[in-house]
Amino acid sequence: MDERILILILLGACALAWAARYARKRQELSGAVRQNPKRAPLVFLWQAVFILLPVAVMAAFGFWAILHQRRVVEQEAQQRATEIIQTLPDDFGRLSASSLTQYDAYKGGWFSFLEWGVAGWPGSKTRLQYLGDTNELSIISNSVTTLRAAFPDWKDGAPPLVQFLFDSNGLPQNMDVFPPSPPPWLLTLSADQYQAWTSLISADRPGQTVSNLLPFVREFRDTHPPTTATAVADFFRLRAEMRDKSSMIAMQSFLDFAREQEGALSESGVPLTSLALAEALRRANECGPNEKLWELLRTETMRAGILAPGLLDQAAGLVRRNAPLSESVRAMQILLADRQAQRQLAQALAQTGYSPKVLTTNLWVSALGRRWFCIVQPDTIRSGTIVSNKSIWMTNTYPEVRCYPKSLVAQAFTNALAETKIALPQYFGVSFELETEPIPLPPPWDGTSSETLAAGRFHMSLPAIMLSNPGNGPRTETPFEDMPGHPEFTLRIQLTDRPLLYARQRQLQTIFGSLIALSALSAFVGFIAAYRSFQRQKELSDLKTNFVSSVSHELRAPIASVRLMAENLESGKIAGAPKQNEYFRFIVQECRRLSSLIENVLDFSRIEQGRKQYAFEQTDLAALTRITVKLMEPYAAEKGVWLKLEPLPESVEASVDGQALQQALVNLIDNAVKHSPKGETVTAGITSQDGTIKLFVADHGPGIPRGEQEKIFERFYRLGSELRRETQGVGIGLSVVKHIVAAHNGRVMVQSDPGHGSRFTIELPPGK
């Protein structure tokens, strides 16, 4: 480090010596500049370099020192992040798993309360028992509150937390197939059976009497079809028989039929119990529901059949004036939404290639507009039957799926971090990656930065105890792993606020660096400003020189013409009244030209000094345009150009300075005439639409390149080279026009292409 400082000091000394040598030769260089003006920018540049060089050397050394200290701070931050990872407890994976699965109990208790309590018949013993237990109600209320806190975006329906068992068909257990498909019995019908079945289907029309339908039912039954097919035919017969029965008898008959035909499927694959329930619910509109209907409706809800949503909507309309039953329907709708979510997640798992034969795995799926982390683990179910007065126990193992939304996973990791009570600096953040899926955390833990300082790998583990009671023996406790897949996750400590890291630990260096940067920036800005000022002054000097030359030429030519014609008239050399009148007309035109030039110069002077005043009053701009064009016709005729006036409105009133706008219009017409070849036409006019007034002047001159169209409104600027320019002017006419129009809150626009002429438009906004 000492050697680098010495080198920088030597470089600074060399720079100072070089600057002193430059100062001794400054007078000679100044003389050379006067002799050769092209070297002026080069001399100015070298002078600025010698002035800035010491500042640059000092700034380079200062920033080198600061960067060196920054690397030290980064190393300290990395070491601190590693220490934080190492201080995490050994059971951090268990804390994370426990925090994730704790919500299962909250939802399970609430849904059990909904299914067996709220969704039941108001007078049933189970419902009364649930609703009468104040301690249970308090627990359920706390569970719902906890769930709502865990899911801020949960508004209604079932909470986004799903758990189910797979059956052998790859569907959630005790759930109807969706969408339904034709049942096996329909595919096994013989030709005679199928013909009889087709006749029965054709005869089963709305409004058909039982006497007309019974022959077709008997004909089909005589073919000895499968038992389920016979049940479907009996349903057709029952539906026809109940058309003329009372609502109470019909509803009870359909409910009895539904209980007898549990598991039977119709020709479309819809369970007969669902169809019978639909008929019973329809007849209940006339006589009202009963407990048996309500229990069957709850069973249909838990099976999540294709008719369940419509049946619940129909039930809601039936009991809308009965508060307990309406509450019951709402509970069943929540349960149905959860069952439908189970089905969609099962389908999403199948799309990933998962097979229900796999009992242990962890994977991410997309469903219901969310990302879900699904934990699959085996679940053993013991069921007993009595055969020959003996109890026979059977054990079956099914894959149990627990699906957690990504937001809940993030909340679980957040809770685990809070439980470990680790302290993070404000410039640190934490991010997780669970089974290759990034898990962003909410503030203040959020660590979405890509700069990782330290990382640690963990596994979710959840030891648990299962109580078992084999046969009639005593209950025993069996420990097992409740999360056998041990999901792997990575915790990363990331630097989220680098400036805060340096601001807290190296504040003096930050201030020092800021001062160096400010000094260097000030010197550089000063150099740029001085150089631009030098260039601008040089350009203005050239423009003013051209301006003085142009004004002298513009004044000298008309004065010489007026003087010559006046002397000829005075000496009597011009004889005859017509010739004298022509001379008088030329003198008037030249005087008008001088007056216009002088007025532009005076206006430009007032504008530059900020003394230009405007008198706004109501003015007829249409009349003003006619007068202006009339005044400029002699000038255009002298140039051999036709000045044409477009058809104007009768009157266009606006609050403007008429004299100033006339001057602007005169300048535009003068430019158009000067740049138009002989024999061409210059067109002027005015339009008014939606309050916006536009005065325009169009010519057929050489046009203006696009790169020059903004510059022509600058002061002293004239298109082309001064040596080759043929048109008159001093370069301030359009500048005056732009200022006049701006004073009226308007704008002046140009549309032009080389070789196609130009069109200048003065646009005044509404209100003028």
C-alpha positions in Angstrom: 0.0 0.0 0.0 2.9 2.4 0.8 4.4 1.9 -2.6 1.1 2.7 -4.4 0.8 6.0 -2.4 4.4 6.9 -3.4 3.7 6.3 -7.0 0.6 8.4 -6.9 2.5 11.3 -5.2 5.2 11.1 -7.9 2.5 11.3 -10.6 1.0 14.3 -8.9 4.4 16.1 -8.8 5.0 15.3 -12.5 1.6 16.8 -13.3 2.4 20.0 -11.4 5.7 20.3 -13.2 4.0 19.9 -16.5 1.4 22.6 -15.6 4.3 25.0 -14.6 5.9 24.4 -17.9 2.7 25.1 -19.7 2.2 28.4 -17.7 5.7 29.7 -18.9 4.7 29.1 -22.5 1.2 30.5 -22.2 2.0 33.8 -23.8 3.6 32.2 -26.8 0.6 29.9 -27.1 -1.8 32.8 -26.8 0.0 34.5 -29.7 -0.2 31.4 -31.8 -3.9 31.2 -31.1 -4.4 34.8 -32.3 -2.5 33.9 -35.5 -4.3 30.6 -35.9 -7.8 30.7 -34.5 -8.4 27.0 -35.3 -6.0 26.1 -32.4 -8.1 27.9 -29.8 -10.2 24.9 -28.8 -7.0 22.7 -28.6 -5.4 25.3 -26.2 -8.5 25.5 -24.1 -8.7 21.7 -23.8 -5.1 21.3 -22.7 -5.5 24.1 -20.2 -8.6 22.3 -18.7 -6.7 19.0 -18.6 -3.9 20.5 -16.6 -6.3 22.0 -14.2 -8.3 18.8 -13.7 -5.3 16.4 -13.5 -4.5 17.0 -9.8 -8.2 16.5 -8.9 -8.3 13.3 -10.9 -5.2 11.9 -9.3 -6.5 12.7 -5.8 -9.9 11.2 -6.6 -8.3 8.0 -8.0 -6.3 7.5 -4.8 -9.4 8.2 -2.6 -11.6 5.8 -4.4 -8.9 3.1 -4.4 -8.8 3.4 -0.7 -12.6 3.3 -0.3 -12.9 0.2 -2.6 -10.2 -1.6 -0.5 -12.2 -1.0 2.6 -15.4 -2.1 0.9 -13.8 -5.5 0.3 -13.0 -5.8 4.0 -16.5 -5.0 4.9 -17.9 -7.6 2.5 -15.6 -10.3 4.0 -16.9 -9.4 7.5 -20.5 -9.6 6.3 -19.9 -13.1 4.8 -18.4 -14.3 8.0 -21.3 -13.0 10.0 -23.8 -14.7 7.7 -22.0 -18.0 8.1 -22.1 -17.6 11.9 -25.9 -17.0 11.8 -26.4 -20.3 9.8 -24.3 -22.2 12.3 -26.3 -20.8 15.3 -29.5 -22.3 14.0 -30.7 -25.2 16.2 -30.3 -28.8 15.1 -34.1 -29.3 15.0 -34.7 -26.3 12.7 -36.2 -28.7 10.1 -38.6 -30.0 12.8 -39.6 -26.5 13.7 -40.3 -25.7 10.0 -42.4 -28.8 9.5 -44.3 -28.3 12.7 -45.1 -24.7 11.8 -46.3 -25.9 8.4 -48.6 -28.7 9.6 -50.1 -26.9 12.6 -52.8 -25.5 10.3 -54.0 -29.0 9.4 -55.5 -29.4 12.9 -57.2 -26.0 12.7 -58.9 -26.8 9.4 -59.7 -30.4 10.5 -61.5 -29.3 13.6 -63.4 -26.6 11.8 -64.5 -28.9 8.9 -65.5 -31.6 11.4 -67.7 -29.0 13.1 -69.1 -27.9 9.7 -69.8 -31.5 8.5 -71.3 -33.0 11.7 -72.6 -29.9 13.3 -73.6 -26.9 11.2 -74.4 -28.9 8.0 -76.8 -31.3 9.9 -80.5 -31.0 10.4 -81.3 -28.3 12.9 -83.1 -30.6 15.3 -80.6 -33.5 15.0 -78.8 -34.7 18.2 -75.3 -34.3 16.6 -75.9 -30.7 15.6 -77.4 -29.8 19.0 -74.5 -31.4 20.7 -71.9 -29.4 18.6 -73.7 -26.1 18.9 -74.3 -26.5 22.6 -70.7 -27.1 23.5 -69.4 -23.6 24.3 -65.8 -24.8 24.8 -65.9 -26.4 21.3 -67.4 -23.2 19.8 -64.5 -21.2 21.3 -61.9 -23.6 19.9 -63.5 -23.5 16.4 -63.7 -19.7 16.5 -60.0 -19.5 17.4 -59.2 -22.0 14.6 -61.0 -19.9 12.0 -59.3 -16.7 13.3 -55.9 -18.4 13.0 -56.7 -19.6 9.4 -57.8 -16.2 8.3 -54.6 -14.7 9.7 -52.6 -17.3 7.8 -54.4 -16.6 4.5 -54.9 -12.8 4.1 -56.3 -13.3 0.5 -58.9 -15.9 1.8 -62.3 -14.2 1.4 -64.9 -17.0 1.3 -65.3 -20.7 0.9 -62.8 -23.3 1.9 -59.3 -22.1 3.0 -56.5 -22.9 0.6 -55.2 -25.9 2.5 -56.1 -29.4 1.1 -55.6 -32.9 2.5 -57.0 -36.2 1.1 -56.4 -39.9 0.6 -56.0 -41.5 -2.8 -58.1 -44.5 -3.6 -57.2 -47.3 -5.9 -58.6 -45.4 -8.9 -56.3 -42.5 -8.3 -59.2 -40.3 -7.0 -59.7 -38.8 -3.6 -61.5 -41.4 -1.4 -65.3 -41.4 -1.2 -65.7 -39.1 -4.1 -67.7 -39.6 -7.3 -65.8 -39.9 -10.7 -65.7 -36.6 -12.5 -66.6 -36.2 -15.2 -68.9 -39.2 -15.1 -68.5 -41.9 -17.8 -70.9 -44.6 -19.1 -71.1 -47.4 -16.5 -69.8 -51.0 -17.2 -73.3 -52.5 -17.3 -74.2 -50.4 -20.4 -71.4 -51.9 -22.3 -72.3 -55.5 -21.4 -75.9 -55.4 -22.7 -76.8 -58.0 -25.3 -78.4 -57.1 -28.5 -81.9 -57.9 -27.2 -81.3 -56.0 -24.0 -79.9 -53.0 -25.8 -82.9 -52.9 -28.1 -85.3 -53.1 -25.1 -83.2 -50.4 -23.3 -83.4 -48.1 -26.3 -87.1 -48.4 -26.4 -87.3 -47.6 -22.7 -85.2 -44.5 -23.1 -87.4 -43.3 -26.0 -90.5 -43.9 -24.0 -89.2 -42.1 -20.9 -90.3 -38.6 -21.9 -91.4 -35.7 -19.7 -95.1 -36.0 -18.8 -95.2 -39.7 -19.7 -97.8 -41.6 -17.7 -96.9 -44.7 -15.7 -99.4 -46.9 -17.7 -97.6 -46.0 -20.9 -94.1 -46.6 -19.5 -94.7 -49.8 -17.6 -94.8 -52.1 -20.7 -91.4 -50.9 -21.7 -90.0 -51.4 -18.2 -91.4 -55.0 -18.1 -90.0 -55.7 -21.6 -86.6 -54.6 -20.5 -86.7 -56.5 -17.2 -87.8 -59.7 -19.1 -84.4 -59.6 -20.9 -82.8 -60.2 -17.5 -80.3 -57.3 -17.6 -77.7 -56.6 -14.9 -79.0 -55.6 -11.5 -77.9 -52.0 -11.8 -79.6 -51.7 -15.2 -82.8 -53.0 -13.6 -82.4 -50.4 -10.9 -82.2 -47.6 -13.5 -85.4 -48.9 -15.2 -87.1 -48.9 -11.7 -86.0 -45.3 -11.3 -87.8 -44.4 -14.6 -90.9 -46.3 -13.4 -90.8 -44.6 -10.0 -90.4 -41.1 -11.5 -93.5 -41.8 -13.7 -95.5 -43.2 -10.7 -94.7 -40.2 -8.5 -95.9 -37.6 -10.9 -99.5 -37.9 -9.6 -98.6 -38.6 -6.0 -98.5 -36.0 -3.2 -95.2 -34.1 -2.7 -94.6 -35.7 0.7 -95.2 -39.2 -0.5 -93.1 -38.6 -3.7 -90.2 -37.1 -1.7 -90.1 -39.9 0.8 -90.3 -42.5 -2.1 -87.3 -41.0 -3.9 -85.3 -40.8 -0.6 -86.0 -44.5 0.1 -85.0 -45.4 -3.4 -81.8 -43.4 -3.0 -80.8 -45.3 0.1 -81.6 -48.7 -1.5 -79.5 -48.0 -4.7 -76.3 -46.7 -3.1 -73.5 -47.2 -5.6 -75.6 -47.8 -8.7 -74.9 -45.7 -11.8 -77.3 -44.4 -14.4 -76.6 -44.7 -18.1 -74.7 -41.4 -18.1 -72.5 -42.5 -15.1 -74.3 -40.3 -12.6 -75.2 -42.1 -9.4 -78.9 -43.0 -9.0 -78.8 -41.6 -5.5 -77.9 -38.2 -7.0 -80.8 -38.4 -9.5 -83.2 -39.6 -6.8 -82.1 -36.8 -4.5 -82.6 -34.2 -7.2 -86.2 -35.4 -7.7 -86.8 -35.4 -3.9 -85.4 -31.9 -3.6 -87.6 -30.7 -6.5 -90.7 -32.1 -4.8 -89.6 -30.6 -1.5 -90.3 -27.1 -3.0 -94.0 -28.0 -2.5 -93.9 -29.6 1.0 -90.6 -28.5 2.5 -87.5 -30.5 3.4 -87.1 -33.1 6.2 -84.2 -34.6 8.1 -83.8 -37.6 5.8 -83.5 -35.3 2.8 -81.0 -33.1 4.5 -78.7 -36.0 5.5 -78.8 -37.4 2.0 -77.9 -33.9 0.7 -74.9 -33.7 3.1 -73.8 -37.1 1.8 -74.1 -35.9 -1.8 -72.0 -32.9 -0.9 -69.2 -35.0 0.6 -69.2 -37.2 -2.6 -68.8 -34.0 -4.7 -70.9 -35.4 -7.5 -71.5 -33.5 -10.7 -75.0 -32.5 -9.5 -73.9 -31.3 -6.0 -73.4 -27.6 -6.9 -76.8 -27.4 -8.5 -78.5 -29.3 -5.7 -77.0 -26.9 -3.1 -78.1 -23.9 -5.0 -81.6 -25.3 -5.3 -81.6 -26.1 -1.5 -80.4 -22.5 -0.8 -83.3 -21.1 -2.7 -85.7 -23.5 -0.9 -84.6 -22.5 2.7 -83.6 -18.8 2.1 -86.1 -17.7 4.8 -85.0 -20.3 7.3 -81.8 -19.1 9.1 -80.6 -22.4 10.6 -81.1 -24.3 7.3 -79.5 -21.5 5.3 -76.5 -21.7 7.6 -76.4 -25.4 7.0 -76.4 -25.0 3.2 -73.6 -22.5 3.5 -71.6 -25.0 5.5 -72.2 -27.7 2.8 -71.1 -25.3 0.1 -67.8 -24.7 2.0 -67.3 -28.5 2.3 -68.1 -29.0 -1.4 -65.6 -26.3 -2.4 -62.9 -28.2 -0.4 -63.8 -31.5 -2.0 -63.6 -29.9 -5.5 -60.2 -28.5 -4.6 -59.1 -32.0 -3.6 -60.2 -33.3 -7.0 -58.4 -30.5 -8.9 -55.2 -31.1 -6.9 -55.4 -34.9 -7.6 -55.7 -34.1 -11.3 -52.7 -31.7 -11.1 -50.7 -34.4 -9.4 -51.6 -36.9 -12.1 -50.4 -34.4 -14.8 -47.0 -34.4 -13.2 -46.7 -38.1 -13.7 -47.3 -39.1 -10.1 -48.9 -42.5 -9.6 -51.0 -43.4 -6.5 -48.7 -46.5 -6.2 -46.0 -44.1 -4.9 -46.6 -43.8 -1.2 -43.8 -41.3 -0.3 -42.7 -38.3 -2.3 -42.7 -34.5 -2.3 -43.5 -32.3 -5.3 -44.8 -29.0 -6.4 -47.9 -28.6 -8.6 -49.9 -25.7 -10.1 -53.6 -25.7 -9.5 -56.4 -23.3 -8.6 -54.3 -20.3 -9.6 -51.6 -21.2 -7.0 -48.4 -23.1 -6.5 -48.8 -26.0 -4.0 -46.3 -28.0 -2.1 -47.7 -31.6 -1.8 -46.4 -34.1 0.7 -47.3 -37.7 -0.1 -47.0 -40.2 2.7 -48.5 -43.6 3.5 -51.5 -43.8 5.7 -52.6 -47.1 7.2 -56.3 -47.7 7.8 -57.6 -50.6 9.9 -61.1 -51.8 9.3 -62.9 -54.7 11.0 -65.7 -57.1 10.0 -67.5 -59.8 11.8 -67.5 -63.3 10.2 -68.9 -66.3 12.0 -69.1 -64.3 15.3 -65.4 -63.5 14.9 -63.8 -60.0 14.4 -61.5 -60.0 11.4 -59.2 -56.9 11.1 -57.9 -55.8 7.7 -55.1 -53.3 7.2 -54.9 -51.2 4.0 -52.3 -48.6 3.1 -53.2 -45.6 1.0 -51.2 -42.5 -0.1 -52.2 -39.5 2.0 -51.6 -36.1 0.3 -51.3 -32.9 2.1 -51.1 -29.8 -0.1 -49.9 -26.4 1.2 -50.0 -23.2 -0.8 -46.7 -21.4 -1.4 -47.8 -18.5 0.8 -48.4 -20.8 3.8 -45.0 -22.5 3.2 -43.4 -19.0 3.4 -45.4 -18.3 6.6 -44.2 -21.6 8.1 -40.6 -20.7 7.5 -41.2 -17.2 8.9 -42.7 -18.7 12.1 -39.7 -21.0 12.4 -37.3 -18.2 12.1 -39.2 -16.2 14.7 -39.2 -19.1 17.1 -35.4 -19.5 16.8 -35.1 -15.8 17.7 -32.2 -15.1 15.4 -31.2 -11.5 15.0 -30.4 -10.2 11.5 -28.9 -6.9 10.7 -31.2 -4.6 8.6 -29.0 -5.1 5.6 -29.5 -8.9 5.7 -32.4 -10.9 4.3 -33.4 -14.6 4.3 -34.7 -16.7 1.4 -35.6 -20.3 1.2 -35.7 -22.9 -1.6 -37.9 -25.9 -0.9 -37.4 -28.8 -3.2 -35.8 -26.5 -5.9 -38.8 -24.0 -5.6 -37.8 -20.5 -4.4 -39.9 -19.3 -1.4 -39.8 -15.5 -1.0 -40.5 -14.4 2.6 -42.5 -11.4 3.7 -40.8 -8.4 5.3 -38.7 -8.0 7.4 -37.2 -11.3 6.4 -37.5 -10.8 2.7 -34.2 -11.6 0.9 -34.8 -11.6 -2.8 -31.4 -10.3 -3.6 -29.3 -12.5 -5.9 -26.2 -11.9 -3.7 -26.0 -14.9 -1.3 -23.5 -14.6 1.6 -24.1 -18.0 3.2 -26.4 -21.0 2.8 -27.4 -24.1 4.8 -29.3 -27.2 3.9 -32.0 -28.8 6.2 -34.6 -31.5 6.0 -38.2 -31.2 7.3 -38.8 -33.9 9.9 -41.9 -34.4 12.0 -41.8 -37.2 14.6 -45.2 -38.2 15.9 -47.0 -40.9 18.0 -49.8 -43.1 16.8 -52.3 -44.6 19.3 -53.4 -48.1 18.2 -55.9 -50.5 19.7 -55.4 -53.9 17.9 -58.5 -56.1 18.5 -59.8 -55.7 22.0 -56.3 -55.1 23.5 -55.1 -52.0 25.3 -54.2 -48.8 23.4 -50.5 -48.5 22.7 -48.3 -45.7 21.5 -46.3 -46.3 18.3 -43.8 -43.6 17.3 -43.5 -42.9 13.6 -42.3 -40.3 11.2 -45.2 -38.1 10.1 -43.2 -36.7 7.1 -41.2 -39.6 5.8 -40.2 -37.9 2.6 -38.1 -35.4 4.6 -38.5 -32.5 2.2 -35.1 -30.8 1.7 -34.9 -27.0 1.9 -32.0 -24.5 1.6 -31.8 -21.4 3.8 -29.8 -18.5 2.3 -28.6 -15.4 4.1 -28.5 -12.6 1.5 -27.3 -9.1 1.4 -30.3 -7.0 0.6 -29.1 -3.5 1.2 -25.4 -2.9 0.3 -25.5 0.8 0.8 -26.9 0.3 4.4 -24.1 -2.1 5.1 -21.4 0.5 4.2 -23.3 3.4 5.7 -23.4 1.7 9.1 -19.9 0.3 9.3 -17.9 2.8 7.1 -19.7 6.1 7.5 -16.5 8.2 7.5 -15.3 6.6 4.3 -18.7 7.2 2.7 -18.5 10.9 3.6 -14.9 11.1 2.4 -15.8 9.4 -0.9 -18.8 11.7 -1.4 -16.6 14.7 -0.9 -14.1 13.4 -3.5 -16.8 12.5 -5.9 -18.5 15.9 -5.5 -15.2 17.7 -6.0 -14.3 15.7 -9.1 -17.9 16.1 -10.4 -17.8 19.9 -9.8 -14.5 20.2 -11.6 -15.8 18.2 -14.5 -19.1 20.1 -14.7 -17.2 23.3 -14.5 -15.0 22.2 -17.4 -18.0 21.2 -19.5 -19.8 24.4 -18.7 -16.8 26.5 -19.5 -16.2 24.7 -22.8 -19.8 25.0 -23.8 -19.8 28.6 -22.9 -16.7 29.1 -25.0 -18.2 27.3 -27.9 -21.5 29.2 -27.6 -19.8 32.6 -27.4 -17.8 31.7 -30.5 -21.0 30.7 -32.3 -22.8 33.8 -31.2 -19.9 36.0 -32.3 -20.0 34.4 -35.7 -23.8 34.7 -35.9 -23.7 38.4 -34.8 -21.0 39.1 -37.4 -23.2 37.5 -40.1 -26.2 39.4 -38.7 -24.4 42.8 -38.8 -23.3 42.0 -42.3 -26.8 40.9 -43.4 -28.4 43.9 -41.8 -25.9 46.2 -43.5 -26.6 44.6 -46.8 -30.3 44.6 -46.3 -30.3 48.3 -45.4 -27.8 49.4 -48.0 -29.6 47.9 -51.0 -33.1 49.6 -50.5 -31.5 52.9 -49.3 -29.3 53.0 -52.4 -32.4 52.2 -54.6 -34.5 54.9 -52.9 -31.7 57.4 -53.2 -31.0 56.6 -56.9 -34.7 56.9 -57.8 -35.2 60.1 -55.7 -32.1 61.7 -57.4 -33.5 60.8 -60.8 -36.9 62.3 -59.9 -35.2 65.4 -58.5 -33.0 66.0 -61.5 -36.0 65.7 -63.9 -34.5 62.8 -65.8 -37.8 60.8 -65.4 -40.4 62.4 -67.6 -44.0 61.4 -67.9 -46.4 60.8 -65.1 -46.7 56.9 -65.6 -42.9 56.5 -65.2 -42.8 58.8 -62.2 -45.7 56.9 -60.6 -43.8 53.7 -61.1 -40.7 55.2 -59.4 -42.9 56.4 -56.6 -44.4 52.9 -56.2 -40.9 51.4 -56.1 -39.9 53.9 -53.4 -42.9 53.1 -51.3 -42.2 49.3 -51.6 -38.6 49.8 -50.6 -39.6 51.9 -47.7 -42.1 49.3 -46.6 -39.3 46.7 -46.9 -37.1 48.9 -44.7 -39.9 49.4 -42.2 -40.5 45.7 -42.0 -36.8 45.0 -41.5 -36.4 47.7 -38.8 -39.6 46.6 -37.1 -38.3 43.0 -36.9 -34.9 44.2 -35.6 -36.6 46.4 -32.9 -39.0 43.6 -31.9 -36.1 41.2 -31.7 -34.3 43.7 -29.5 -37.3 44.0 -27.2 -37.7 40.3 -27.0 -34.0 39.8 -26.1 -34.3 42.4 -23.4 -37.7 41.1 -22.1 -39.5 44.4 -22.9 -41.9 43.1 -25.6 -45.5 44.0 -24.6 -48.7 42.6 -26.1 -52.2 44.2 -26.2 -54.8 41.5 -26.3 -58.3 42.4 -27.6 -61.1 40.8 -29.6 -59.9 40.6 -33.2 -61.4 39.2 -36.3 -58.6 37.0 -37.6 -60.3 36.3 -40.9 -60.4 40.0 -41.7 -56.8 40.4 -40.4 -55.7 37.6 -42.8 -57.5 39.3 -45.8 -55.8 42.7 -45.0 -52.4 41.1 -44.6 -52.6 39.2 -47.9 -53.8 42.3 -49.6 -50.8 44.3 -48.3 -48.4 41.7 -49.4 -49.7 41.2 -53.0 -47.6 44.1 -54.5 -44.5 42.6 -52.9 -45.4 39.1 -54.3 -46.1 40.5 -57.7 -42.7 42.3 -57.8 -41.1 38.9 -57.1 -43.2 37.2 -59.9 -45.1 35.1 -57.4 -48.9 34.6 -57.1 -50.2 35.2 -53.6 -53.5 33.3 -53.2 -56.0 33.5 -50.3 -57.9 30.3 -49.5 -61.6 30.7 -48.9 -62.0 32.1 -45.4 -64.8 31.9 -42.8 -66.9 35.1 -42.5 -65.5 35.8 -39.0 -63.1 34.2 -36.6 -63.1 36.1 -33.3 -60.3 35.7 -30.8 -58.6 37.6 -28.0 -55.2 38.3 -29.5 -52.7 41.1 -30.3 -53.8 41.8 -33.8 -50.7 43.8 -34.8 -48.3 41.2 -33.5 -50.1 38.4 -35.3 -50.2 40.4 -38.5 -46.4 40.9 -38.1 -45.9 37.1 -37.7 -48.1 36.4 -40.7 -46.2 39.0 -42.8 -42.9 37.3 -41.9 -44.2 33.9 -43.0 -45.6 35.3 -46.3 -42.3 37.2 -46.9 -40.3 34.0 -46.4 -42.6 32.0 -48.6 -42.4 34.6 -51.4 -38.6 34.9 -51.1 -38.1 31.2 -51.4 -40.7 30.5 -54.2 -39.6 30.4 -57.8 -41.2 32.9 -60.2 -44.5 31.8 -61.5 -45.3 29.7 -58.4 -48.2 30.3 -56.0 -48.0 31.1 -52.2 -51.2 30.2 -50.4 -52.4 31.7 -47.1 -55.6 31.0 -45.1 -57.2 30.4 -41.8 -59.3 27.5 -40.3 -61.2 27.0 -37.1 -62.2 23.7 -35.6 -63.4 22.9 -32.0 -62.1 26.3 -30.9 -58.6 25.7 -32.3 -57.5 28.4 -34.8 -54.9 27.7 -37.4 -53.3 30.3 -39.7 -51.2 28.8 -42.5 -48.9 29.9 -45.3 -47.8 27.3 -47.9 -45.3 27.6 -50.7 -43.7 25.5 -53.5 -40.1 26.4 -52.7 -37.1 24.1 -52.3 -38.3 22.8 -48.9 -36.4 22.4 -45.7 -34.5 19.2 -44.6 -35.9 17.5 -41.5 -32.6 18.1 -39.6 -32.9 21.9 -40.1 -36.6 22.3 -39.3 -36.0 23.0 -35.6 -33.0 25.2 -36.1 -34.7 27.7 -38.5 -36.6 29.2 -35.5 -33.3 30.0 -33.7 -32.0 33.6 -33.7 -29.6 34.6 -36.5 -29.9 31.1 -38.1 -30.2 31.0 -41.8 -30.4 27.9 -44.0 -27.5 27.2 -46.3 -24.1 28.9 -46.7 -23.8 32.7 -46.4 -21.6 32.7 -49.5 -24.0 30.9 -51.7 -27.3 32.2 -50.3 -29.4 34.1 -52.8 -32.4 35.0 -50.7 -32.6 38.1 -48.5 -32.9 38.1 -44.7 -31.1 38.4 -41.5 -32.2 35.3 -39.7 -34.5 36.7 -37.0 -38.0 36.7 -38.7 -38.9 33.1 -37.7 -37.5 33.7 -34.2 -39.8 36.7 -33.8 -42.8 34.6 -35.2 -42.1 31.8 -32.6 -42.0 34.3 -29.7 -45.2 36.0 -30.8 -47.1 32.7 -31.1 -45.7 31.5 -27.7 -46.9 34.7 -26.1 -50.4 33.6 -27.3 -50.0 30.1 -25.7 -49.8 28.7 -29.2 -47.3 27.0 -31.3 -45.8 27.3 -34.8 -45.3 24.2 -36.9 -43.6 23.4 -40.2 -44.3 20.6 -42.6 -41.7 20.4 -45.3 -39.8 18.0 -47.5 -36.9 18.9 -49.8 -38.3 19.6 -53.3 -41.9 19.7 -52.2 -42.3 23.1 -50.6 -43.1 24.1 -47.1 -46.2 24.8 -45.0 -46.0 26.9 -41.8 -48.9 26.8 -39.4 -49.7 29.1 -36.5 -52.0 27.2 -34.1 -53.8 29.1 -31.3 -55.5 27.0 -28.6 -59.2 27.1 -27.6 -60.0 30.2 -25.5 -58.0 32.5 -27.8 
